[in-house]
Amino acid sequence: MAKKSSGRKSARRSSRGRSTAGLSPRTRKAIYPSPSNAQQIYRRAYKNALKQYKSPSKKRGGKRQRKEQVAHNVAWSAVKIAGYKKEGSSWEKG
């Protein structure tokens, strides 16, 4: 007998680092045209930086910067370190 599906996906499966809900529209627009691997690097670094820099004392910018701004800076740095850069309107791994 086949098991009936409830039609619901588990929260873990549907949000495996692919959510852009916490990102600003400007950031989403910036990472959307990038390669999928660069997007994945950005999302993971952003998520981890939000956790790591919850406390203002851990931020290099001190209390002046919001944790989201620090996480954004960390995430873009991770993409750059991975070798991705934008040349004109296209992305290259160099």
N, C-alpha and C positions, 0 to 999 in steps of 0.2 A: 504494500500500500504506500503510495506516494505521500510525502509529508507536505502539508499545505503551507504556503508562504503567507506571511501576514502582510506582505507588501511594503514593510518598513525595512529600511537599511539600518544597520547599527551605526551609531554616531561615530564610532571609531573608524569604520570603513569609509564613510562618506567624507570625513574631514582629515584625511591622511596628509596634512600639510598643504592641501591645495586651496584652502580658503583664503580669500583676499578681503574678508569682512572687516578686519581691523586696520586695513590700509586706507590712506586717503585716496580720493579720486586721482589726484596728481601722480601719486606713487603707482597706482594701478595702471595708469596710462603709460608711465615710464617703463614698467616691467613687462607689460603685455606683449610688445613686439620682440622682446628678447627671446633667445632660444629656451626651450623648456628646461634644460639643465640649469641655465643661469637663473631662471625663475625659481626652481627648486632650491638652489643654493640661497637665494635671497630670502625665501620664505622660512627656511630652517634657521638661518642666521638671525633673522628678525625675531622669530619666536624664542630662540634661546637667549638673545640679548634682552628681551623683555623680562625674562625670568631672572637673568643675572644682574641686571641693573635696576631692580625694584627699589633698592635703597639709594637715596641721593648721595650717600657717602662713597658709594662704589663708582660713581660717574666721574670721569676726568673733568667734565665741564662744571662739576659741582651741582648746586641746586638750580642753577640758571636754566638748564635744559630739561625739557620733559623727557620721560623715559622713552616715549615713542620716537622722539627725535634722535636720541642716542642709539636706539635700536635700528633706526633707518640708516644712520651713519655706519654702524657696524655691518649691517647687511650689504650695503653698497661696497664697502671695503672687501667683504668676502667675495663678492662677484668679481671685483677687480683683481684680487689675489688669484682667483681661479683662472684668470687670463681673458676674461670677456671685456670687450670694449666696443663702443659704438663709433662706427666710421660712416659719417653722413647719415643716411637713413637705414643702414643695415648694421647688424651686429657681427663681430668677428671674434674668434678665439685665437689669440696670438701669443 
